[in-house]
Amino acid sequence: MSELKFIIAGGGTGGHIFPAIAIANALKQQLPNAQILFIGAKGKMEMEKIPQAGFEIKGLDIAGFDRSSLIKNIGLPFKLIKSFIQVRSIINAFKPNAVIGVGGYATFPVLKYAQTKGIPTFIHESNSFAGKANIMLGKNATKIFVASEGMEKFFAANKIVITGNPVRKSIAQMNVTKADGLQFFKLNENKKTVLVVGGSLGAKSINEAIALHIDAFEQNNLQLIWQTGKTTAATFKAIAQHKKNIWCNDFITQMEMAYAATDIVISRAGAMAVTELCVTAKPTVFVPFPFAAEDHQTVNAKYLVDKNAALMIADCEVKEKLVATVIELSNNEEQQKIFKQNMLSLAIKNADERIVKEIIASIHE
């Protein structure tokens, strides 16, 4: 049992990478001698983040279908063929006992080849609307780990295990106080704090709405932790530069500090954002990214809205409604309390341990 070998495939975004690292750490905790190898896509953020977390990763020459420009897809079949050859070489050399897919470009060729070799494969589907690749892989997967109910429309019911989404330990076991968080961002302890996050690249519509109504926060005694994302960060930093009630930067390295300091959150509705906000029980106004595959962010956000755990504003209505909605929520203590309670009731803090126990049990059946 201690000699087991695992491949974890996928990446592309923090929403895939952080759960993958959480699963790897949980494997190491339960099987200290296990060998773990990651497979990702060359040029994607997993090639940097996985080694930083202390794990080995091999990169594939693979890319996804580019919807914006058909001409950019000319080389896609060759990249797919090359990636399958690379996968065959890696799997045959490493000889894993199990392969785990977390989503992202690298998942499909790795799990597909593992399935042809009869190696047990496991899928973690973080969204409440399954991606096409995972649906195809699910037919021959050993088990499929999902975050929410109602996934039988995508996968065979007997393969589904509701585990929740794995969350970084620094957030799942947060031991930072509100005072620590506010001190970290050099903000006032006597004001309510709004956190604005749009993912690592930023959310254009959200950033523009905040910039447009920037003075409304100070007028309503609110302060802001504003993660702009890398794209056009300089523009928004300039707008916030001399305002004492605003901390503004392109990226927040210690999200636990931001969650600790915050009373209300404005966020996209990617699966991991939703999960972390449930675990930290933060009253949230979601603005789903409208161009996400199968509009899955709207599905993610609606799941919480239907359980009276959050608010949602359509991307096209952000400039008119977002800031006013946040100000209204900041003045409604009762609504905040209800959202906190309902979010916490949906939170799962040990998803990584649940997933690993299921994998180990399946291998030894």
ChimeraX attribute file (.defattr): number of C-alpha atoms within 10 A of each C-alpha:
attribute: neighborCount
match mode: 1-to-1
recipient: residues
	/A:1	10
	/A:2	11
	/A:3	10
	/A:4	17
	/A:5	17
	/A:6	19
	/A:7	25
	/A:8	28
	/A:9	30
	/A:10	25
	/A:11	29
	/A:12	19
	/A:13	16
	/A:14	17
	/A:15	22
	/A:16	23
	/A:17	22
	/A:18	23
	/A:19	22
	/A:20	28
	/A:21	23
	/A:22	21
	/A:23	25
	/A:24	24
	/A:25	22
	/A:26	21
	/A:27	23
	/A:28	16
	/A:29	13
	/A:30	14
	/A:31	16
	/A:32	13
	/A:33	14
	/A:34	16
	/A:35	20
	/A:36	20
	/A:37	20
	/A:38	26
	/A:39	24
	/A:40	27
	/A:41	25
	/A:42	18
	/A:43	14
	/A:44	16
	/A:45	15
	/A:46	27
	/A:47	20
	/A:48	12
	/A:49	17
	/A:50	21
	/A:51	12
	/A:52	10
	/A:53	13
	/A:54	10
	/A:55	15
	/A:56	14
	/A:57	21
	/A:58	16
	/A:59	19
	/A:60	23
	/A:61	19
	/A:62	22
	/A:63	20
	/A:64	13
	/A:65	12
	/A:66	11
	/A:67	9
	/A:68	8
	/A:69	8
	/A:70	9
	/A:71	9
	/A:72	11
	/A:73	15
	/A:74	10
	/A:75	11
	/A:76	16
	/A:77	12
	/A:78	12
	/A:79	17
	/A:80	19
	/A:81	14
	/A:82	15
	/A:83	21
	/A:84	21
	/A:85	14
	/A:86	17
	/A:87	23
	/A:88	16
	/A:89	11
	/A:90	17
	/A:91	18
	/A:92	11
	/A:93	9
	/A:94	14
	/A:95	14
	/A:96	20
	/A:97	17
	/A:98	22
	/A:99	27
	/A:100	27
	/A:101	28
	/A:102	26
	/A:103	24
	/A:104	23
	/A:105	23
	/A:106	30
	/A:107	24
	/A:108	21
	/A:109	24
	/A:110	28
	/A:111	30
	/A:112	18
	/A:113	16
	/A:114	25
	/A:115	17
	/A:116	9
	/A:117	12
	/A:118	10
	/A:119	19
	/A:120	20
	/A:121	26
	/A:122	26
	/A:123	26
	/A:124	25
	/A:125	25
	/A:126	26
	/A:127	24
	/A:128	22
	/A:129	21
	/A:130	18
	/A:131	17
	/A:132	12
	/A:133	15
	/A:134	23
	/A:135	18
	/A:136	14
	/A:137	21
	/A:138	22
	/A:139	14
	/A:140	17
	/A:141	25
	/A:142	20
	/A:143	25
	/A:144	28
	/A:145	24
	/A:146	23
	/A:147	22
	/A:148	19
	/A:149	12
	/A:150	13
	/A:151	21
	/A:152	11
	/A:153	10
	/A:154	18
	/A:155	20
	/A:156	15
	/A:157	13
	/A:158	10
	/A:159	16
	/A:160	20
	/A:161	19
	/A:162	16
	/A:163	22
	/A:164	25
	/A:165	31
	/A:166	29
	/A:167	26
	/A:168	22
	/A:169	15
	/A:170	13
	/A:171	20
	/A:172	19
	/A:173	14
	/A:174	15
	/A:175	12
	/A:176	16
	/A:177	14
	/A:178	17
	/A:179	14
	/A:180	15
	/A:181	21
	/A:182	20
	/A:183	14
	/A:184	13
	/A:185	16
	/A:186	13
	/A:187	21
	/A:188	16
	/A:189	13
	/A:190	9
	/A:191	15
	/A:192	19
	/A:193	25
	/A:194	26
	/A:195	21
	/A:196	26
	/A:197	24
	/A:198	25
	/A:199	21
	/A:200	16
	/A:201	17
	/A:202	21
	/A:203	23
	/A:204	15
	/A:205	17
	/A:206	23
	/A:207	23
	/A:208	15
	/A:209	17
	/A:210	20
	/A:211	16
	/A:212	14
	/A:213	14
	/A:214	17
	/A:215	13
	/A:216	14
	/A:217	21
	/A:218	15
	/A:219	8
	/A:220	14
	/A:221	14
	/A:222	19
	/A:223	22
	/A:224	27
	/A:225	24
	/A:226	25
	/A:227	26
	/A:228	29
	/A:229	22
	/A:230	15
	/A:231	14
	/A:232	14
	/A:233	18
	/A:234	13
	/A:235	12
	/A:236	21
	/A:237	19
	/A:238	10
	/A:239	13
	/A:240	19
	/A:241	11
	/A:242	9
	/A:243	14
	/A:244	13
	/A:245	19
	/A:246	23
	/A:247	18
	/A:248	22
	/A:249	17
	/A:250	21
	/A:251	19
	/A:252	17
	/A:253	8
	/A:254	12
	/A:255	15
	/A:256	22
	/A:257	24
	/A:258	26
	/A:259	26
	/A:260	20
	/A:261	27
	/A:262	22
	/A:263	19
	/A:264	23
	/A:265	23
	/A:266	23
	/A:267	23
	/A:268	28
	/A:269	27
	/A:270	25
	/A:271	22
	/A:272	21
	/A:273	20
	/A:274	24
	/A:275	27
	/A:276	23
	/A:277	22
	/A:278	26
	/A:279	22
	/A:280	21
	/A:281	24
	/A:282	27
	/A:283	29
	/A:284	31
	/A:285	25
	/A:286	28
	/A:287	27
	/A:288	25
	/A:289	21
	/A:290	15
	/A:291	10
	/A:292	12
	/A:293	12
	/A:294	13
	/A:295	13
	/A:296	22
	/A:297	25
	/A:298	24
	/A:299	18
	/A:300	24
	/A:301	26
	/A:302	20
	/A:303	17
	/A:304	21
	/A:305	17
	/A:306	10
	/A:307	12
	/A:308	16
	/A:309	28
	/A:310	26
	/A:311	20
	/A:312	21
	/A:313	16
	/A:314	14
	/A:315	19
	/A:316	11
	/A:317	12
	/A:318	19
	/A:319	18
	/A:320	12
	/A:321	14
	/A:322	22
	/A:323	21
	/A:324	15
	/A:325	15
	/A:326	20
	/A:327	17
	/A:328	11
	/A:329	18
	/A:330	20
	/A:331	12
	/A:332	11
	/A:333	11
	/A:334	10
	/A:335	15
	/A:336	20
	/A:337	15
	/A:338	15
	/A:339	24
	/A:340	22
	/A:341	16
	/A:342	18
	/A:343	25
	/A:344	17
	/A:345	13
	/A:346	17
	/A:347	20
	/A:348	19
	/A:349	23
	/A:350	18
	/A:351	23
	/A:352	25
	/A:353	19
	/A:354	18
	/A:355	26
	/A:356	20
	/A:357	13
	/A:358	15
	/A:359	21
	/A:360	17
	/A:361	9
	/A:362	14
	/A:363	15
	/A:364	7
	/A:365	5
